[in-house]
Structures are given as structure tokens and as C-alpha cells.
């Protein structure tokens, strides 16, 4: 539902322990590509490897210009 949510402006998932595996993170990335309302995303405490960030998050954030 995050992909199509129009009311959420800030999302703090920094301490979300459920987002620890790559499948969950890929689902998040796919939603972020489509969501145009979200302006701030805090995932600072998540343990995400740099290659994964570069491969998945970076292209998603280039598609989503509101984040």
C-alpha cells in the first residue's frame, strides 16, 4: 500500500527489525519507486550493505524525485 499512499509524508523505519532480509528491502524499494507523496524516509539504523544500496535504492531514488 505504500506505493499508492498519498497522505504519508514522513516514514521512519530506522528501527524496524522486520526489514532485515533482501526480499523485504526489495519490496520497500519497489514501493518507493511509485510513491510520489513521501518526502522523507529514515532508514538510518537499518543494516543494509552498500552494494545492495547502490544496486537497488539508488536507482529507485533517481526515479522518485520527491524523496
PyMOL Python script that loads the backbone (N, CA, C, O; Angstrom):
from pymol import cmd

cmd.read_pdbstr("""\
ATOM      1  N   UNK A   1       0.813  -1.200   0.000  1.00  0.00           N
ATOM      2  CA  UNK A   1       0.000   0.000   0.000  1.00  0.00           C
ATOM      3  C   UNK A   1       0.856   1.263   0.000  1.00  0.00           C
ATOM      4  O   UNK A   1       0.375   2.336  -0.363  1.00  0.00           O
ATOM      5  N   UNK A   2       2.106   1.145   0.400  1.00  0.00           N
ATOM      6  CA  UNK A   2       2.989   2.308   0.414  1.00  0.00           C
ATOM      7  C   UNK A   2       3.149   2.899  -0.980  1.00  0.00           C
ATOM      8  O   UNK A   2       3.285   4.113  -1.131  1.00  0.00           O
ATOM      9  N   UNK A   3       3.133   2.067  -1.971  1.00  0.00           N
ATOM     10  CA  UNK A   3       3.333   2.541  -3.344  1.00  0.00           C
ATOM     11  C   UNK A   3       2.271   3.557  -3.765  1.00  0.00           C
ATOM     12  O   UNK A   3       2.557   4.471  -4.537  1.00  0.00           O
ATOM     13  N   UNK A   4       1.052   3.397  -3.261  1.00  0.00           N
ATOM     14  CA  UNK A   4      -0.048   4.253  -3.707  1.00  0.00           C
ATOM     15  C   UNK A   4      -0.586   5.175  -2.617  1.00  0.00           C
ATOM     16  O   UNK A   4      -1.602   5.837  -2.827  1.00  0.00           O
ATOM     17  N   UNK A   5       0.065   5.235  -1.469  1.00  0.00           N
ATOM     18  CA  UNK A   5      -0.355   6.091  -0.370  1.00  0.00           C
ATOM     19  C   UNK A   5      -0.058   7.542  -0.721  1.00  0.00           C
ATOM     20  O   UNK A   5       1.064   7.876  -1.102  1.00  0.00           O
ATOM     21  N   UNK A   6      -1.065   8.404  -0.594  1.00  0.00           N
ATOM     22  CA  UNK A   6      -0.893   9.808  -0.955  1.00  0.00           C
ATOM     23  C   UNK A   6      -0.828  10.736   0.248  1.00  0.00           C
ATOM     24  O   UNK A   6      -0.584  11.932   0.089  1.00  0.00           O
ATOM     25  N   UNK A   7      -1.043  10.204   1.459  1.00  0.00           N
ATOM     26  CA  UNK A   7      -1.079  11.052   2.641  1.00  0.00           C
ATOM     27  C   UNK A   7       0.187  11.020   3.479  1.00  0.00           C
ATOM     28  O   UNK A   7       0.446  11.949   4.244  1.00  0.00           O
ATOM     29  N   UNK A   8       0.965   9.984   3.348  1.00  0.00           N
ATOM     30  CA  UNK A   8       2.166   9.819   4.162  1.00  0.00           C
ATOM     31  C   UNK A   8       3.304  10.678   3.614  1.00  0.00           C
ATOM     32  O   UNK A   8       3.689  10.542   2.453  1.00  0.00           O
ATOM     33  N   UNK A   9       3.837  11.560   4.455  1.00  0.00           N
ATOM     34  CA  UNK A   9       4.924  12.457   4.035  1.00  0.00           C
ATOM     35  C   UNK A   9       6.266  12.040   4.634  1.00  0.00           C
ATOM     36  O   UNK A   9       7.312  12.263   4.025  1.00  0.00           O
ATOM     37  N   UNK A  10       6.241  11.432   5.832  1.00  0.00           N
ATOM     38  CA  UNK A  10       7.456  11.042   6.545  1.00  0.00           C
ATOM     39  C   UNK A  10       7.314   9.599   7.001  1.00  0.00           C
ATOM     40  O   UNK A  10       6.290   9.225   7.573  1.00  0.00           O
ATOM     41  N   UNK A  11       8.330   8.791   6.752  1.00  0.00           N
ATOM     42  CA  UNK A  11       8.303   7.394   7.163  1.00  0.00           C
ATOM     43  C   UNK A  11       9.600   7.071   7.891  1.00  0.00           C
ATOM     44  O   UNK A  11      10.691   7.219   7.339  1.00  0.00           O
ATOM     45  N   UNK A  12       9.469   6.629   9.135  1.00  0.00           N
ATOM     46  CA  UNK A  12      10.625   6.266   9.953  1.00  0.00           C
ATOM     47  C   UNK A  12      10.634   4.751  10.120  1.00  0.00           C
ATOM     48  O   UNK A  12       9.825   4.193  10.862  1.00  0.00           O
ATOM     49  N   UNK A  13      11.546   4.100   9.432  1.00  0.00           N
ATOM     50  CA  UNK A  13      11.685   2.648   9.537  1.00  0.00           C
ATOM     51  C   UNK A  13      13.061   2.283  10.088  1.00  0.00           C
ATOM     52  O   UNK A  13      13.534   1.159   9.918  1.00  0.00           O
ATOM     53  N   UNK A  14      13.685   3.238  10.741  1.00  0.00           N
ATOM     54  CA  UNK A  14      15.059   3.071  11.211  1.00  0.00           C
ATOM     55  C   UNK A  14      15.229   1.895  12.175  1.00  0.00           C
ATOM     56  O   UNK A  14      16.271   1.239  12.157  1.00  0.00           O
ATOM     57  N   UNK A  15      14.254   1.621  12.993  1.00  0.00           N
ATOM     58  CA  UNK A  15      14.386   0.543  13.976  1.00  0.00           C
ATOM     59  C   UNK A  15      13.471  -0.636  13.682  1.00  0.00           C
ATOM     60  O   UNK A  15      13.155  -1.418  14.578  1.00  0.00           O
ATOM     61  N   UNK A  16      13.054  -0.764  12.459  1.00  0.00           N
ATOM     62  CA  UNK A  16      12.162  -1.848  12.065  1.00  0.00           C
ATOM     63  C   UNK A  16      12.976  -3.121  11.844  1.00  0.00           C
ATOM     64  O   UNK A  16      13.720  -3.224  10.869  1.00  0.00           O
ATOM     65  N   UNK A  17      12.837  -4.066  12.726  1.00  0.00           N
ATOM     66  CA  UNK A  17      13.604  -5.312  12.643  1.00  0.00           C
ATOM     67  C   UNK A  17      13.070  -6.252  11.556  1.00  0.00           C
ATOM     68  O   UNK A  17      13.757  -7.197  11.166  1.00  0.00           O
ATOM     69  N   UNK A  18      11.864  -6.003  11.069  1.00  0.00           N
ATOM     70  CA  UNK A  18      11.289  -6.848  10.024  1.00  0.00           C
ATOM     71  C   UNK A  18      11.909  -6.582   8.659  1.00  0.00           C
ATOM     72  O   UNK A  18      11.743  -7.384   7.739  1.00  0.00           O
ATOM     73  N   UNK A  19      12.608  -5.487   8.518  1.00  0.00           N
ATOM     74  CA  UNK A  19      13.247  -5.151   7.248  1.00  0.00           C
ATOM     75  C   UNK A  19      14.721  -5.530   7.278  1.00  0.00           C
ATOM     76  O   UNK A  19      15.599  -4.683   7.118  1.00  0.00           O
ATOM     77  N   UNK A  20      14.969  -6.788   7.483  1.00  0.00           N
ATOM     78  CA  UNK A  20      16.356  -7.226   7.596  1.00  0.00           C
ATOM     79  C   UNK A  20      16.800  -8.112   6.439  1.00  0.00           C
ATOM     80  O   UNK A  20      17.998  -8.265   6.204  1.00  0.00           O
ATOM     81  N   UNK A  21      15.859  -8.691   5.722  1.00  0.00           N
ATOM     82  CA  UNK A  21      16.247  -9.565   4.614  1.00  0.00           C
ATOM     83  C   UNK A  21      16.082  -8.822   3.288  1.00  0.00           C
ATOM     84  O   UNK A  21      15.334  -7.847   3.199  1.00  0.00           O
ATOM     85  N   UNK A  22      16.777  -9.287   2.279  1.00  0.00           N
ATOM     86  CA  UNK A  22      16.763  -8.591   0.987  1.00  0.00           C
ATOM     87  C   UNK A  22      15.393  -8.587   0.324  1.00  0.00           C
ATOM     88  O   UNK A  22      15.053  -7.623  -0.363  1.00  0.00           O
ATOM     89  N   UNK A  23      14.600  -9.631   0.508  1.00  0.00           N
ATOM     90  CA  UNK A  23      13.271  -9.670  -0.104  1.00  0.00           C
ATOM     91  C   UNK A  23      12.391  -8.544   0.437  1.00  0.00           C
ATOM     92  O   UNK A  23      11.681  -7.891  -0.328  1.00  0.00           O
ATOM     93  N   UNK A  24      12.432  -8.316   1.741  1.00  0.00           N
ATOM     94  CA  UNK A  24      11.657  -7.223   2.336  1.00  0.00           C
ATOM     95  C   UNK A  24      12.139  -5.874   1.835  1.00  0.00           C
ATOM     96  O   UNK A  24      11.337  -4.989   1.537  1.00  0.00           O
ATOM     97  N   UNK A  25      13.444  -5.724   1.743  1.00  0.00           N
ATOM     98  CA  UNK A  25      14.005  -4.459   1.277  1.00  0.00           C
ATOM     99  C   UNK A  25      13.678  -4.197  -0.192  1.00  0.00           C
ATOM    100  O   UNK A  25      13.435  -3.053  -0.578  1.00  0.00           O
ATOM    101  N   UNK A  26      13.672  -5.233  -1.003  1.00  0.00           N
ATOM    102  CA  UNK A  26      13.318  -5.061  -2.417  1.00  0.00           C
ATOM    103  C   UNK A  26      11.859  -4.643  -2.546  1.00  0.00           C
ATOM    104  O   UNK A  26      11.528  -3.805  -3.385  1.00  0.00           O
ATOM    105  N   UNK A  27      10.988  -5.217  -1.726  1.00  0.00           N
ATOM    106  CA  UNK A  27       9.579  -4.810  -1.729  1.00  0.00           C
ATOM    107  C   UNK A  27       9.460  -3.337  -1.353  1.00  0.00           C
ATOM    108  O   UNK A  27       8.683  -2.605  -1.966  1.00  0.00           O
ATOM    109  N   UNK A  28      10.218  -2.896  -0.358  1.00  0.00           N
ATOM    110  CA  UNK A  28      10.226  -1.492   0.031  1.00  0.00           C
ATOM    111  C   UNK A  28      10.705  -0.617  -1.124  1.00  0.00           C
ATOM    112  O   UNK A  28      10.093   0.408  -1.424  1.00  0.00           O
ATOM    113  N   UNK A  29      11.775  -1.012  -1.757  1.00  0.00           N
ATOM    114  CA  UNK A  29      12.331  -0.246  -2.875  1.00  0.00           C
ATOM    115  C   UNK A  29      11.315  -0.115  -4.004  1.00  0.00           C
ATOM    116  O   UNK A  29      11.155   0.968  -4.566  1.00  0.00           O
ATOM    117  N   UNK A  30      10.638  -1.188  -4.338  1.00  0.00           N
ATOM    118  CA  UNK A  30       9.632  -1.149  -5.409  1.00  0.00           C
ATOM    119  C   UNK A  30       8.505  -0.195  -5.064  1.00  0.00           C
ATOM    120  O   UNK A  30       7.986   0.494  -5.942  1.00  0.00           O
ATOM    121  N   UNK A  31       8.120  -0.144  -3.799  1.00  0.00           N
ATOM    122  CA  UNK A  31       7.075   0.789  -3.368  1.00  0.00           C
ATOM    123  C   UNK A  31       7.561   2.230  -3.425  1.00  0.00           C
ATOM    124  O   UNK A  31       6.815   3.130  -3.807  1.00  0.00           O
ATOM    125  N   UNK A  32       8.805   2.441  -3.045  1.00  0.00           N
ATOM    126  CA  UNK A  32       9.359   3.801  -3.068  1.00  0.00           C
ATOM    127  C   UNK A  32       9.457   4.361  -4.486  1.00  0.00           C
ATOM    128  O   UNK A  32       9.323   5.567  -4.691  1.00  0.00           O
ATOM    129  N   UNK A  33       9.685   3.501  -5.446  1.00  0.00           N
ATOM    130  CA  UNK A  33       9.750   3.958  -6.842  1.00  0.00           C
ATOM    131  C   UNK A  33       8.434   4.574  -7.292  1.00  0.00           C
ATOM    132  O   UNK A  33       8.424   5.489  -8.116  1.00  0.00           O
ATOM    133  N   UNK A  34       7.325   4.079  -6.755  1.00  0.00           N
ATOM    134  CA  UNK A  34       5.998   4.504  -7.214  1.00  0.00           C
ATOM    135  C   UNK A  34       5.385   5.600  -6.358  1.00  0.00           C
ATOM    136  O   UNK A  34       4.565   6.373  -6.855  1.00  0.00           O
ATOM    137  N   UNK A  35       5.759   5.690  -5.083  1.00  0.00           N
ATOM    138  CA  UNK A  35       5.148   6.654  -4.173  1.00  0.00           C
ATOM    139  C   UNK A  35       5.651   8.052  -4.482  1.00  0.00           C
ATOM    140  O   UNK A  35       6.856   8.301  -4.474  1.00  0.00           O
ATOM    141  N   UNK A  36       4.733   8.961  -4.753  1.00  0.00           N
ATOM    142  CA  UNK A  36       5.100  10.335  -5.092  1.00  0.00           C
ATOM    143  C   UNK A  36       4.775  11.325  -3.970  1.00  0.00           C
ATOM    144  O   UNK A  36       5.066  12.514  -4.102  1.00  0.00           O
ATOM    145  N   UNK A  37       4.183  10.861  -2.878  1.00  0.00           N
ATOM    146  CA  UNK A  37       3.829  11.752  -1.772  1.00  0.00           C
ATOM    147  C   UNK A  37       4.896  11.775  -0.687  1.00  0.00           C
ATOM    148  O   UNK A  37       5.104  12.807  -0.049  1.00  0.00           O
ATOM    149  N   UNK A  38       5.566  10.666  -0.469  1.00  0.00           N
ATOM    150  CA  UNK A  38       6.561  10.558   0.589  1.00  0.00           C
ATOM    151  C   UNK A  38       7.727  11.505   0.319  1.00  0.00           C
ATOM    152  O   UNK A  38       8.301  11.506  -0.771  1.00  0.00           O
ATOM    153  N   UNK A  39       8.070  12.313   1.326  1.00  0.00           N
ATOM    154  CA  UNK A  39       9.144  13.294   1.164  1.00  0.00           C
ATOM    155  C   UNK A  39      10.377  12.955   1.979  1.00  0.00           C
ATOM    156  O   UNK A  39      11.485  13.360   1.626  1.00  0.00           O
ATOM    157  N   UNK A  40      10.198  12.215   3.067  1.00  0.00           N
ATOM    158  CA  UNK A  40      11.323  11.889   3.944  1.00  0.00           C
ATOM    159  C   UNK A  40      11.241  10.431   4.356  1.00  0.00           C
ATOM    160  O   UNK A  40      10.186   9.947   4.765  1.00  0.00           O
ATOM    161  N   UNK A  41      12.354   9.744   4.246  1.00  0.00           N
ATOM    162  CA  UNK A  41      12.450   8.343   4.650  1.00  0.00           C
ATOM    163  C   UNK A  41      13.674   8.201   5.551  1.00  0.00           C
ATOM    164  O   UNK A  41      14.791   8.522   5.148  1.00  0.00           O
ATOM    165  N   UNK A  42      13.454   7.715   6.776  1.00  0.00           N
ATOM    166  CA  UNK A  42      14.564   7.489   7.700  1.00  0.00           C
ATOM    167  C   UNK A  42      14.780   5.993   7.833  1.00  0.00           C
ATOM    168  O   UNK A  42      13.958   5.288   8.418  1.00  0.00           O
ATOM    169  N   UNK A  43      15.881   5.514   7.291  1.00  0.00           N
ATOM    170  CA  UNK A  43      16.259   4.110   7.457  1.00  0.00           C
ATOM    171  C   UNK A  43      17.698   4.039   7.963  1.00  0.00           C
ATOM    172  O   UNK A  43      18.449   3.121   7.634  1.00  0.00           O
ATOM    173  N   UNK A  44      18.055   5.030   8.768  1.00  0.00           N
ATOM    174  CA  UNK A  44      19.434   5.210   9.202  1.00  0.00           C
ATOM    175  C   UNK A  44      19.993   4.064  10.047  1.00  0.00           C
ATOM    176  O   UNK A  44      21.188   3.782   9.953  1.00  0.00           O
ATOM    177  N   UNK A  45      19.203   3.411  10.847  1.00  0.00           N
ATOM    178  CA  UNK A  45      19.727   2.343  11.710  1.00  0.00           C
ATOM    179  C   UNK A  45      19.645   0.957  11.095  1.00  0.00           C
ATOM    180  O   UNK A  45      20.119  -0.014  11.684  1.00  0.00           O
ATOM    181  N   UNK A  46      19.051   0.860   9.922  1.00  0.00           N
ATOM    182  CA  UNK A  46      18.973  -0.450   9.274  1.00  0.00           C
ATOM    183  C   UNK A  46      20.355  -0.881   8.804  1.00  0.00           C
ATOM    184  O   UNK A  46      21.149  -0.062   8.341  1.00  0.00           O
ATOM    185  N   UNK A  47      20.623  -2.128   8.923  1.00  0.00           N
ATOM    186  CA  UNK A  47      21.913  -2.660   8.473  1.00  0.00           C
ATOM    187  C   UNK A  47      21.751  -3.136   7.030  1.00  0.00           C
ATOM    188  O   UNK A  47      21.348  -4.270   6.771  1.00  0.00           O
ATOM    189  N   UNK A  48      22.073  -2.244   6.108  1.00  0.00           N
ATOM    190  CA  UNK A  48      21.950  -2.541   4.687  1.00  0.00           C
ATOM    191  C   UNK A  48      23.347  -2.428   4.075  1.00  0.00           C
ATOM    192  O   UNK A  48      24.038  -1.425   4.250  1.00  0.00           O
ATOM    193  N   UNK A  49      23.738  -3.456   3.370  1.00  0.00           N
ATOM    194  CA  UNK A  49      25.072  -3.443   2.758  1.00  0.00           C
ATOM    195  C   UNK A  49      25.132  -2.429   1.619  1.00  0.00           C
ATOM    196  O   UNK A  49      24.154  -2.221   0.901  1.00  0.00           O
ATOM    197  N   UNK A  50      26.289  -1.808   1.470  1.00  0.00           N
ATOM    198  CA  UNK A  50      26.460  -0.781   0.441  1.00  0.00           C
ATOM    199  C   UNK A  50      26.184  -1.282  -0.975  1.00  0.00           C
ATOM    200  O   UNK A  50      25.556  -0.561  -1.750  1.00  0.00           O
ATOM    201  N   UNK A  51      26.626  -2.482  -1.347  1.00  0.00           N
ATOM    202  CA  UNK A  51      26.298  -2.945  -2.705  1.00  0.00           C
ATOM    203  C   UNK A  51      24.786  -3.024  -2.942  1.00  0.00           C
ATOM    204  O   UNK A  51      24.307  -2.720  -4.034  1.00  0.00           O
ATOM    205  N   UNK A  52      24.042  -3.432  -1.914  1.00  0.00           N
ATOM    206  CA  UNK A  52      22.583  -3.506  -2.045  1.00  0.00           C
ATOM    207  C   UNK A  52      22.000  -2.105  -2.209  1.00  0.00           C
ATOM    208  O   UNK A  52      21.125  -1.883  -3.046  1.00  0.00           O
ATOM    209  N   UNK A  53      22.489  -1.166  -1.408  1.00  0.00           N
ATOM    210  CA  UNK A  53      22.019   0.217  -1.532  1.00  0.00           C
ATOM    211  C   UNK A  53      22.253   0.753  -2.927  1.00  0.00           C
ATOM    212  O   UNK A  53      21.363   1.347  -3.536  1.00  0.00           O
ATOM    213  N   UNK A  54      23.450   0.539  -3.427  1.00  0.00           N
ATOM    214  CA  UNK A  54      23.808   1.048  -4.748  1.00  0.00           C
ATOM    215  C   UNK A  54      22.986   0.381  -5.850  1.00  0.00           C
ATOM    216  O   UNK A  54      22.553   1.043  -6.793  1.00  0.00           O
ATOM    217  N   UNK A  55      22.774  -0.922  -5.728  1.00  0.00           N
ATOM    218  CA  UNK A  55      22.079  -1.662  -6.769  1.00  0.00           C
ATOM    219  C   UNK A  55      20.570  -1.417  -6.768  1.00  0.00           C
ATOM    220  O   UNK A  55      19.949  -1.397  -7.831  1.00  0.00           O
ATOM    221  N   UNK A  56      19.975  -1.231  -5.590  1.00  0.00           N
ATOM    222  CA  UNK A  56      18.511  -1.161  -5.515  1.00  0.00           C
ATOM    223  C   UNK A  56      17.978   0.214  -5.102  1.00  0.00           C
ATOM    224  O   UNK A  56      17.101   0.759  -5.771  1.00  0.00           O
ATOM    225  N   UNK A  57      18.492   0.774  -4.022  1.00  0.00           N
ATOM    226  CA  UNK A  57      17.956   2.038  -3.532  1.00  0.00           C
ATOM    227  C   UNK A  57      18.322   3.207  -4.437  1.00  0.00           C
ATOM    228  O   UNK A  57      17.478   4.060  -4.713  1.00  0.00           O
ATOM    229  N   UNK A  58      19.548   3.259  -4.897  1.00  0.00           N
ATOM    230  CA  UNK A  58      19.985   4.391  -5.715  1.00  0.00           C
ATOM    231  C   UNK A  58      19.124   4.567  -6.973  1.00  0.00           C
ATOM    232  O   UNK A  58      18.666   5.680  -7.231  1.00  0.00           O
ATOM    233  N   UNK A  59      18.887   3.508  -7.768  1.00  0.00           N
ATOM    234  CA  UNK A  59      18.021   3.679  -8.946  1.00  0.00           C
ATOM    235  C   UNK A  59      16.583   4.055  -8.571  1.00  0.00           C
ATOM    236  O   UNK A  59      15.940   4.826  -9.283  1.00  0.00           O
ATOM    237  N   UNK A  60      16.084   3.519  -7.468  1.00  0.00           N
ATOM    238  CA  UNK A  60      14.717   3.841  -7.043  1.00  0.00           C
ATOM    239  C   UNK A  60      14.599   5.313  -6.675  1.00  0.00           C
ATOM    240  O   UNK A  60      13.614   5.968  -7.016  1.00  0.00           O
ATOM    241  N   UNK A  61      15.596   5.823  -5.987  1.00  0.00           N
ATOM    242  CA  UNK A  61      15.556   7.222  -5.586  1.00  0.00           C
ATOM    243  C   UNK A  61      15.763   8.168  -6.766  1.00  0.00           C
ATOM    244  O   UNK A  61      15.345   9.324  -6.710  1.00  0.00           O
ATOM    245  N   UNK A  62      16.392   7.700  -7.813  1.00  0.00           N
ATOM    246  CA  UNK A  62      16.508   8.520  -9.023  1.00  0.00           C
ATOM    247  C   UNK A  62      15.165   8.600  -9.743  1.00  0.00           C
ATOM    248  O   UNK A  62      14.857   9.609 -10.376  1.00  0.00           O
ATOM    249  N   UNK A  63      14.363   7.534  -9.646  1.00  0.00           N
ATOM    250  CA  UNK A  63      13.032   7.545 -10.270  1.00  0.00           C
ATOM    251  C   UNK A  63      12.045   8.366  -9.455  1.00  0.00           C
ATOM    252  O   UNK A  63      11.144   8.989 -10.016  1.00  0.00           O
ATOM    253  N   UNK A  64      12.207   8.372  -8.142  1.00  0.00           N
ATOM    254  CA  UNK A  64      11.296   9.098  -7.257  1.00  0.00           C
ATOM    255  C   UNK A  64      11.945  10.413  -6.873  1.00  0.00           C
ATOM    256  O   UNK A  64      12.820  10.443  -6.006  1.00  0.00           O
ATOM    257  N   UNK A  65      11.537  11.480  -7.494  1.00  0.00           N
ATOM    258  CA  UNK A  65      12.191  12.774  -7.279  1.00  0.00           C
ATOM    259  C   UNK A  65      11.662  13.504  -6.050  1.00  0.00           C
ATOM    260  O   UNK A  65      12.187  14.564  -5.707  1.00  0.00           O
ATOM    261  N   UNK A  66      10.644  12.978  -5.374  1.00  0.00           N
ATOM    262  CA  UNK A  66      10.124  13.655  -4.178  1.00  0.00           C
ATOM    263  C   UNK A  66      10.905  13.297  -2.926  1.00  0.00           C
ATOM    264  O   UNK A  66      10.860  14.035  -1.942  1.00  0.00           O
ATOM    265  N   UNK A  67      11.618  12.184  -2.942  1.00  0.00           N
ATOM    266  CA  UNK A  67      12.400  11.786  -1.761  1.00  0.00           C
ATOM    267  C   UNK A  67      13.757  12.434  -1.786  1.00  0.00           C
ATOM    268  O   UNK A  67      14.560  12.221  -0.877  1.00  0.00           O
TER     269      UNK A  67
END
""", "prot")
cmd.dss("prot")
cmd.show_as("cartoon", "prot")
cmd.util.cbc("prot")
cmd.orient("prot")
